[in-house]
Amino acid sequence: MQVRPDIASRILEAVLKISASNKPISIREISQIALTSMDETRRILGFLEIEEDAVLCENERVRAILNALRLGVDASSLARYLDWREFERLATLLLGEAGYEAEWNVRLSYSGRRIQVDVLAYNGSIFLVMDCKRWNRPLTPSAELRIREGQEKRLCLLKSLIEHSFGQENSKIVYLIPATLSLYRPSKLIIDGFIFASLDKLEGALEYVERSFFQLRNEKAAIPRDLTLKQIVQRLREKSRSRAR
């Protein structure tokens, strides 16, 4: 039996509302809030991997949202129930499912300036330097400009830190590409070479990046061939600390 996305959305919204208060999940309460039968509520909670009487932690809330997206729930309807940490964790999980290694809330520094990346993702040849924004309305041109300016500064600082942190021996060239991910579906995927993608269209945006990265704003950098993203980030953090002394 298929699941109607609108019903799943109402049930998920009730779950997120209840769990935000650290209350245990009650099928009766959720069915009353969502205006659904208890049988239907129980069935959809099964798809969301939520058990009755559970008190959901942040990871479980994020996992429930991920499962809801797979059921076709509109991501923009979740804006008011997601905090920034959950949104970044959700983006990290989605990027992992797309074949990327991903680290969220990466904080570095270079030449006395802070570099904060919401999500850094790596697939062996592309580094995505991603901003996660919880907008659920169109961006103004001035807001788009501020985002691009911030990304430009971050991109150049990150490239400089990478160049300072790694030698050229046994290295390969990778492409650093800035991207913005939001709950709202923008009118344009690319603005002056910068990617603006919505959560529900992330898969298509990644396919475009991998196919046409040379057309996007990017910086080249040399990275050791055999290091994982976690190892790369650790090295960058070590260099950040050593320069801060």
C-alpha positions in Angstrom: 0.0 0.0 0.0 1.4 3.4 -1.0 1.9 6.3 1.4 0.3 9.7 0.6 3.1 12.3 1.0 0.6 14.9 2.4 -0.4 12.5 5.2 3.2 11.5 5.8 4.0 15.2 6.0 1.3 15.9 8.6 2.4 13.0 10.7 6.1 14.0 10.5 5.3 17.5 11.5 3.4 16.2 14.6 6.4 14.0 15.4 8.9 16.9 15.1 6.6 19.1 17.2 6.3 16.6 20.0 9.9 15.5 20.0 11.1 19.1 20.2 9.7 19.2 23.7 11.4 15.9 24.6 8.1 14.2 25.0 7.7 10.5 24.2 6.0 9.6 20.9 2.3 8.8 21.3 0.4 7.4 18.4 -2.8 8.7 19.9 -1.5 12.2 20.2 0.1 12.2 16.8 -3.1 11.0 15.1 -5.1 13.7 16.9 -2.6 16.5 15.7 -2.3 15.1 12.2 -6.0 14.3 11.9 -5.2 10.7 10.8 -6.4 7.3 12.0 -4.3 5.5 14.6 -3.8 2.6 12.1 -2.5 5.0 9.4 -0.4 6.8 12.0 1.1 3.6 13.2 1.8 2.4 9.6 3.6 5.7 8.6 5.6 5.8 11.8 6.9 2.4 10.8 8.2 3.8 7.5 9.8 6.7 9.5 11.4 4.1 11.8 9.8 5.7 14.9 8.6 3.6 17.8 5.8 4.5 20.2 7.0 5.9 23.6 10.4 6.7 22.2 12.0 10.1 23.1 13.8 11.1 19.9 17.3 12.4 20.0 18.7 14.7 17.2 20.0 11.8 15.1 16.7 10.0 15.2 14.8 13.2 14.2 17.2 13.6 11.3 16.8 10.0 10.3 13.0 10.3 10.4 13.2 13.4 8.1 15.4 11.5 5.7 12.9 8.6 5.6 10.1 11.1 5.0 11.9 12.7 2.0 12.1 9.2 0.5 8.3 9.0 0.9 7.9 12.2 -1.2 7.4 14.7 1.6 8.0 18.3 0.4 11.2 19.5 2.1 10.0 23.1 2.3 7.2 22.1 4.7 9.8 21.1 7.3 11.5 24.5 7.6 10.1 25.6 10.9 10.8 22.3 12.5 14.5 22.0 11.6 17.2 23.8 13.4 20.5 24.5 11.7 22.3 21.5 13.3 19.6 19.1 12.0 19.7 20.6 8.5 23.5 20.3 8.3 23.3 16.7 9.6 20.6 15.9 7.0 22.6 17.4 4.2 25.6 15.3 5.4 23.6 12.1 5.3 22.2 12.9 1.8 25.6 13.6 0.5 26.8 10.3 1.9 24.1 8.4 0.1 25.2 10.2 -3.1 28.7 8.7 -2.7 30.5 11.6 -1.0 32.4 11.6 2.2 31.0 14.5 4.2 31.9 16.4 7.3 29.6 19.0 8.8 30.4 22.2 10.8 34.0 22.3 9.8 35.9 25.2 11.5 39.3 26.2 10.4 41.5 29.4 10.3 44.1 30.8 8.0 46.1 34.1 8.3 44.1 35.2 11.3 40.8 34.7 9.5 38.2 32.1 10.3 36.9 29.6 7.8 33.6 28.0 8.7 32.1 25.5 6.3 28.6 24.1 7.1 29.2 20.9 5.1 32.4 19.9 3.4 32.0 17.0 0.9 34.5 15.0 -1.1 34.1 12.4 -3.9 37.8 12.0 -4.8 38.0 14.7 -7.4 35.5 17.4 -6.2 35.3 19.3 -2.9 31.9 20.8 -2.3 32.2 23.8 0.1 28.5 24.0 1.1 26.4 26.6 2.9 23.2 25.2 4.4 20.4 27.8 4.6 16.9 27.1 6.1 15.1 29.6 3.9 11.6 28.7 2.7 11.1 31.8 0.6 12.8 33.4 -2.5 16.1 35.1 -2.0 16.5 38.8 -2.8 19.2 39.8 -5.3 21.1 41.5 -2.4 21.0 38.3 -0.3 22.3 36.3 -3.3 25.1 38.8 -3.7 26.1 38.6 0.0 26.1 34.8 -0.2 28.3 34.7 -3.3 30.7 37.2 -1.7 31.0 35.2 1.5 31.6 32.0 -0.5 34.3 33.7 -2.6 36.2 34.7 0.4 35.8 31.3 2.1 36.9 29.5 -1.1 40.1 31.5 -1.5 41.0 31.1 2.2 40.4 27.3 2.0 42.5 26.9 -1.1 45.4 28.8 0.6 45.1 26.7 3.7 45.2 23.5 1.6 48.2 24.7 -0.3 50.0 25.5 3.0 49.0 22.1 4.5 50.1 19.7 1.8 53.1 19.2 -0.4 53.1 18.2 -4.0 54.4 14.7 -3.6 52.0 11.9 -4.6 49.2 14.5 -5.0 46.4 15.0 -7.4 44.4 18.0 -8.5 40.9 18.4 -7.1 38.3 21.1 -7.7 36.9 23.2 -4.8 33.3 24.3 -5.7 31.1 26.5 -3.6 27.4 25.5 -3.2 24.3 26.7 -1.3 21.7 24.2 -0.2 18.3 25.4 1.0 14.8 24.1 1.7 13.4 26.5 -0.9 13.6 25.6 -4.6 15.4 28.6 -6.3 14.4 29.9 -9.7 17.9 29.3 -11.0 20.3 26.5 -10.2 23.4 28.6 -11.2 23.9 32.3 -10.4 27.1 33.8 -11.9 28.7 30.3 -11.7 27.6 29.6 -8.1 25.3 26.6 -7.4 22.0 27.2 -5.5 20.2 23.9 -4.9 17.2 22.9 -2.9 17.1 19.8 -0.7 14.6 17.9 -2.9 16.7 18.6 -6.0 20.1 17.9 -4.4 20.7 14.7 -6.4 20.2 16.4 -9.8 22.4 19.3 -8.7 25.2 16.9 -7.8 24.9 15.2 -11.2 25.2 18.7 -12.8 28.3 19.6 -10.7 30.0 16.3 -11.6 29.3 16.7 -15.3 29.9 20.4 -15.7 32.1 21.5 -12.8 34.5 23.3 -15.2 31.6 25.8 -16.0 31.2 26.6 -12.3 33.1 28.9 -10.0 36.0 26.7 -8.8 39.5 26.7 -7.5 42.1 23.9 -8.1 44.2 22.5 -5.3 46.6 19.6 -4.8 45.5 16.9 -2.3 47.4 13.7 -1.3 45.9 10.8 -3.3 45.3 8.3 -0.5 43.8 10.5 2.3 40.2 10.3 3.3 38.2 13.5 3.9 38.4 12.9 7.7 42.2 12.7 7.4 42.3 15.8 5.2 40.2 17.8 7.6 42.3 16.7 10.5 45.5 17.9 8.8 43.9 21.2 8.0 42.9 21.6 11.6 46.4 20.9 12.8 47.8 23.5 10.4 45.1 26.0 11.7 46.2 25.4 15.3 49.9 25.6 14.5 49.5 29.0 12.7 47.4 30.3 15.6 50.3 29.8 18.2 
